Amino acid sequence: MHDTLGQRSNRMGRRIPLKLVLASRNLFHDRTRFVATIVGIVFSVILVTVQLGLYVSCTRMITAMIDRAQADLWIVPMSTRSFEDNGMLEGQERFQALSTPGVTDAIPLIAGFAAWRKPDGGTIAVIIVGITTDKPGLRPWNFVDGSLDDLTIPDGVIIDRSYFKRLGITGSGQHAEISNQRVRVVALTYLIRSFTTAPFVFTTVDRARNFLGADSNSSTYYLVQLSPGADLDSVRASLGGNLSDAEVLTPKEFHDRSLVQWFYSTGAGAALITGAILGIIVGTVIVAQTLYSSTKDHLNEFATMRAMGSPAFYIHQVILCQAFLSAVIGFFIAAILAWIIVQATATTAVPVIMTPILTLSLFILTVAMCALSAVAAIIKVTRVDPAVVFNR
């Protein structure tokens, strides 16, 4: 019985590589240093997570209206840089589009800033989005109260529940004013937010024109629908040749242009990416210092292994295993804290968003960061002379 248990123990021991055992003992030998290493990794991963999570969140908010719209092509005012940064088209563009072979419809869409007067006083800026309710195009989503059909109610508008406090609204059925015109909240969405922090207010195209003081035929954009089998490039070329004060963009081009405008022209994207890079640098330095100190403290043990004939590559693997264990433990703790942050910011103006791809990328980044940190320790071990064992 004892022999059987002993054999099982030996077999289990053989399943764990010796280099992993040595790495774990080196890592856990000095608990204070181990805690400092994990704290450094967690801090670094959390910082990078928040920065990249905000980047993803802002990207989605900037392009939400463009990505949600059903359009094969967009007709936009000349030099339009983003969905909110726009001018006004006079209206003949729609008729020119409809006369182009391959085009089945050009749906008007209105967007622009207006003043919202709260029921209890005070004014804030909102982004009016005027839509055509009886045609495909851009429509609000994530309804939590009411529906798109409620816009048939006179003076009806749809707002997002996350902006209740800013708009001075507590629920549907309440009244406010836009550009000194009385409106009624008839439906509510949830988590449709703008990068500018100005709340989106959905209404019909005609009401939007009144709020923005536009002509009865004017529109900000036209969402072009193509007939099945129509060649997009040919239609775009024909349509673009007939327009003098407007551009024809694909959804991807408009998407990319909006990101460039808000992220790179304003510097917002650079700030987020710089913060993520700083987090990586901080984590790498902390882990590198810890691994180097741990290796230096165990230098005699490594020298003994070298004197016993262990190849340098094997010792390098021990150090890399130590770095990998640090990465796994640190990332696991950071992932839990990151999940808490994501849940806590879910309903804020700028939430932190985590996706499966981003999570996997952060894990790979954490492992790479810790592996890079092991370079200094590997160099130190490589230079150790095995003869120091015999001089002790």
C-alpha positions in Angstrom: 0.0 0.0 0.0 2.8 2.4 1.0 4.7 1.5 -2.2 1.7 2.2 -4.3 1.2 5.6 -2.7 4.8 6.4 -3.1 4.8 5.4 -6.8 1.7 7.7 -7.4 3.5 10.6 -5.6 6.6 10.1 -7.8 4.5 10.0 -11.0 2.7 13.2 -10.0 6.0 14.8 -9.3 7.4 13.8 -12.7 4.4 15.4 -14.4 5.5 18.9 -13.2 8.7 20.0 -15.0 11.6 20.7 -12.6 12.2 24.1 -14.1 8.6 25.1 -13.2 9.2 23.9 -9.6 12.4 25.9 -9.3 10.7 28.9 -10.8 7.8 28.8 -8.3 10.1 28.3 -5.3 12.2 31.3 -6.4 9.1 33.4 -6.9 7.4 32.5 -3.6 10.6 32.4 -1.5 10.5 36.1 -0.7 6.8 36.9 -0.2 7.3 40.6 0.2 9.1 40.8 -3.1 6.4 38.5 -4.7 3.6 40.8 -3.5 5.5 43.8 -4.9 5.8 42.1 -8.3 2.1 41.1 -8.5 1.0 44.6 -7.4 3.2 46.1 -10.2 1.7 43.8 -12.8 -1.8 44.4 -11.6 -1.4 48.1 -11.6 0.1 48.0 -15.1 -2.6 45.8 -16.5 -5.4 47.8 -14.9 -4.0 51.0 -16.3 -3.6 49.5 -19.8 -7.1 48.0 -19.5 -8.7 51.3 -18.6 -7.0 53.2 -21.4 -7.7 50.7 -24.1 -11.2 50.1 -22.8 -11.9 53.8 -23.0 -10.4 53.8 -26.5 -12.8 51.0 -27.6 -15.7 52.8 -25.9 -15.0 56.1 -27.5 -14.5 54.5 -30.9 -18.0 53.0 -30.7 -19.6 56.2 -29.6 -17.9 58.2 -32.4 -19.1 55.9 -35.1 -22.4 54.5 -33.6 -24.7 56.4 -35.9 -22.7 55.6 -39.0 -22.3 51.9 -38.1 -26.0 51.6 -37.3 -27.3 53.3 -40.4 -28.5 51.1 -43.3 -26.8 52.8 -46.3 -24.7 51.6 -49.2 -23.4 55.2 -49.7 -23.6 58.5 -47.8 -24.1 61.8 -49.5 -22.5 64.4 -47.1 -21.8 68.1 -47.2 -18.4 69.0 -48.6 -15.6 68.7 -46.0 -17.7 66.9 -43.5 -15.3 65.4 -40.9 -17.7 63.5 -38.6 -21.4 62.8 -38.0 -21.8 65.8 -35.6 -19.5 68.1 -37.6 -21.6 68.9 -40.6 -23.4 71.4 -42.8 -26.6 71.3 -44.7 -27.5 70.1 -48.1 -30.1 72.1 -50.1 -32.2 69.1 -51.3 -31.4 68.8 -55.0 -28.9 66.1 -54.1 -31.7 63.7 -53.4 -33.2 64.1 -56.9 -29.8 63.8 -58.5 -29.2 60.6 -56.6 -32.6 59.2 -57.6 -31.9 59.9 -61.2 -28.6 57.9 -61.1 -28.9 54.3 -62.5 -28.6 51.7 -59.7 -30.0 54.0 -56.9 -33.4 52.9 -55.5 -33.7 55.6 -52.8 -31.9 58.4 -51.0 -33.3 58.7 -47.5 -32.9 62.1 -45.8 -31.3 62.3 -42.4 -30.9 65.5 -40.3 -28.3 66.0 -37.6 -27.3 69.1 -35.7 -26.9 70.9 -32.4 -29.8 72.6 -30.7 -30.7 74.0 -27.3 -32.7 71.9 -24.9 -34.6 73.7 -22.2 -35.2 71.6 -19.1 -38.7 71.5 -17.5 -37.3 73.1 -14.3 -35.2 75.6 -16.1 -31.7 75.7 -17.6 -30.4 74.9 -21.1 -28.0 72.4 -22.5 -26.8 71.5 -26.0 -28.3 68.3 -27.6 -27.7 66.6 -31.0 -31.0 66.5 -33.0 -31.2 63.4 -35.1 -34.1 63.6 -37.6 -35.1 60.3 -39.2 -37.5 58.9 -41.7 -39.6 56.5 -39.7 -41.3 54.7 -42.7 -38.1 53.8 -44.5 -34.9 51.8 -43.7 -32.0 54.0 -42.7 -31.0 55.2 -39.2 -33.2 54.2 -36.3 -32.8 54.4 -32.5 -32.1 51.1 -30.8 -32.1 49.6 -27.3 -35.7 50.7 -26.5 -36.6 50.3 -22.8 -39.9 52.2 -23.0 -42.0 52.9 -26.1 -41.1 52.3 -29.7 -40.3 54.0 -32.9 -44.0 54.2 -33.8 -44.5 56.7 -30.9 -42.8 59.4 -33.0 -46.2 59.7 -34.7 -47.4 61.5 -31.6 -47.3 65.3 -32.2 -44.1 67.0 -30.9 -42.7 63.5 -29.9 -39.0 62.9 -29.3 -37.0 59.9 -28.2 -34.2 60.4 -25.6 -31.8 58.0 -23.8 -32.4 57.1 -20.2 -28.7 57.5 -19.3 -29.1 61.3 -19.9 -32.1 61.8 -17.6 -30.1 64.0 -15.1 -28.6 66.2 -17.8 -31.9 66.7 -19.6 -33.9 67.2 -16.4 -36.2 64.3 -17.3 -37.3 61.4 -15.1 -39.4 59.4 -17.6 -41.5 59.3 -20.7 -44.5 61.6 -21.0 -42.7 64.7 -19.8 -42.3 67.9 -21.7 -39.4 70.2 -22.5 -38.4 72.7 -25.1 -36.0 72.5 -28.1 -35.2 75.8 -29.8 -38.2 77.4 -27.9 -40.6 74.7 -29.3 -42.5 72.4 -27.0 -41.6 68.7 -27.2 -42.8 65.6 -25.5 -40.7 62.5 -24.5 -42.6 59.6 -26.1 -40.0 56.8 -25.9 -36.7 55.9 -24.2 -33.6 54.1 -25.2 -30.7 53.0 -23.1 -26.9 53.5 -23.6 -27.0 55.4 -26.9 -24.4 58.0 -26.0 -22.3 60.5 -28.0 -18.6 61.2 -27.8 -19.3 64.9 -27.4 -21.4 64.1 -24.3 -24.3 66.1 -25.8 -27.3 63.8 -25.6 -28.8 62.5 -28.9 -32.5 63.4 -29.4 -34.3 61.4 -32.1 -37.3 62.9 -33.8 -38.9 63.0 -37.3 -37.1 64.7 -40.2 -39.7 67.5 -40.4 -39.5 68.3 -36.7 -35.7 68.3 -36.9 -35.8 70.8 -39.6 -38.0 73.1 -37.5 -35.7 72.7 -34.5 -32.6 73.5 -36.6 -34.3 76.3 -38.6 -33.6 74.5 -41.9 -35.6 74.7 -45.2 -38.3 72.2 -45.8 -36.2 70.4 -48.5 -32.8 70.6 -46.7 -31.1 67.6 -45.1 -27.7 67.0 -43.5 -27.2 63.6 -45.2 -28.8 61.3 -47.7 -28.5 57.5 -47.1 -28.3 56.0 -50.6 -29.8 52.6 -51.2 -28.6 50.6 -54.2 -30.6 48.1 -56.2 -29.5 44.4 -56.0 -26.6 43.7 -58.3 -25.7 47.4 -58.8 -21.9 48.1 -58.9 -21.1 50.4 -56.0 -18.0 51.9 -57.5 -19.8 52.7 -60.8 -22.8 54.3 -59.0 -20.5 56.2 -56.7 -18.6 57.6 -59.7 -21.7 58.6 -61.5 -23.3 60.2 -58.5 -20.2 62.0 -57.5 -19.9 63.6 -60.9 -23.3 65.1 -60.6 -22.7 66.7 -57.2 -20.9 70.0 -56.8 -21.2 70.8 -53.1 -21.3 67.3 -51.6 -19.2 64.2 -51.3 -20.2 60.5 -51.7 -18.6 58.3 -49.1 -18.8 54.6 -48.3 -19.8 53.8 -44.7 -16.2 52.7 -44.0 -14.8 55.9 -45.3 -17.2 58.0 -43.2 -16.4 55.7 -40.2 -12.6 56.2 -40.6 -12.9 59.9 -41.2 -14.9 60.4 -38.0 -12.3 58.5 -36.0 -9.5 60.6 -37.5 -11.4 63.8 -36.7 -12.1 63.0 -33.0 -9.1 60.8 -32.1 -6.2 62.3 -33.9 -7.1 65.8 -34.8 -8.1 66.5 -31.2 -5.4 64.4 -29.6 -7.8 62.3 -27.6 -6.6 59.1 -29.1 -3.0 59.9 -28.6 -3.7 60.7 -24.9 -5.3 57.3 -24.4 -2.6 55.4 -26.2 0.1 57.3 -24.4 -1.5 56.3 -21.1 -1.5 52.6 -22.1 2.2 52.8 -23.1 3.1 54.3 -19.8 1.3 51.5 -18.0 3.3 48.9 -20.0 6.6 50.7 -19.2 5.8 50.9 -15.5 4.8 47.3 -15.3 7.9 46.1 -17.2 10.3 48.1 -15.0 8.7 46.8 -11.8 8.8 43.2 -12.9 12.3 43.6 -14.3 13.6 44.9 -11.0 12.0 42.1 -9.1 13.2 39.3 -11.3 16.7 40.8 -11.4 16.8 41.0 -7.6 15.5 37.5 -7.2 18.1 36.2 -9.7 20.9 38.0 -7.9 19.8 36.6 -4.5 19.9 33.0 -6.0 23.1 33.6 -8.0 25.0 30.9 -6.1 22.3 28.4 -6.8 22.4 29.1 -10.5 26.2 28.9 -10.4 25.9 25.5 -8.8 23.5 24.4 -11.6 26.0 25.6 -14.2 28.9 23.8 -12.4 26.8 20.6 -12.4 26.5 20.8 -16.2 23.1 22.5 -16.6 23.0 24.3 -20.0 22.5 28.1 -19.9 19.3 27.6 -21.9 17.8 25.5 -19.2 18.5 28.2 -16.6 17.0 30.8 -18.9 13.8 28.7 -19.1 13.6 28.7 -15.3 13.7 32.5 -15.2 11.2 32.7 -18.1 8.9 30.3 -16.2 9.2 32.6 -13.2 8.2 35.5 -15.3 5.3 33.5 -16.8 4.0 32.6 -13.4 4.1 36.2 -12.4 2.2 37.2 -15.5 -0.6 34.6 -15.0 -1.1 35.4 -11.3 -1.0 39.2 -11.9 -3.3 39.0 -14.9 -5.9 36.9 -13.1 -6.1 39.4 -10.3 -6.2 42.3 -12.7 -8.9 40.7 -14.8 -11.2 40.5 -11.7 -10.6 44.1 -10.8 -11.0 45.1 -14.5 -14.4 43.3 -14.6 -15.5 45.3 -11.5 -14.4 48.6 -13.2 -16.3 47.6 -16.4 -19.5 47.0 -14.4 -19.1 50.1 -12.3 -18.7 52.4 -15.4 -21.3 50.6 -17.6 -23.9 53.4 -17.2 -21.5 56.4 -17.1 -21.0 58.9 -19.9 -17.7 57.2 -21.0 -17.8 53.5 -20.0 -14.8 51.2 -20.0 -15.5 48.4 -22.5 -13.9 45.0 -22.6 -14.2 42.6 -25.5 -12.9 39.0 -25.8 -10.3 40.0 -28.3 -9.1 42.9 -26.1 -8.9 40.5 -23.1 -6.9 38.0 -25.0 -4.6 40.7 -26.3 -4.0 42.0 -22.8 -3.1 38.5 -21.6 -0.6 38.2 -24.4 0.7 41.7 -23.7 1.1 40.8 -20.0 3.1 37.6 -20.8 5.3 39.5 -23.3 5.9 42.3 -20.8 7.0 39.9 -18.1 9.2 37.9 -20.6 10.9 41.2 -21.6 11.4 41.9 -18.0 13.3 38.7 -17.6 16.0 39.8 -20.0 18.1 41.6 -17.4 18.0 38.6 -15.1 19.0 36.2 -18.0 22.0 38.5 -18.8 23.1 38.4 -15.2 22.9 34.6 -15.1 24.7 34.2 -18.4 27.7 36.1 -17.1 28.0 34.1 -13.8 31.1 32.1 -13.5 30.5 28.5 -12.3 33.8 28.6 -10.5 32.4 30.8 -7.8 30.9 27.7 -6.3 34.3 26.4 -5.4 35.4 29.7 -3.9 32.7 29.7 -1.3 
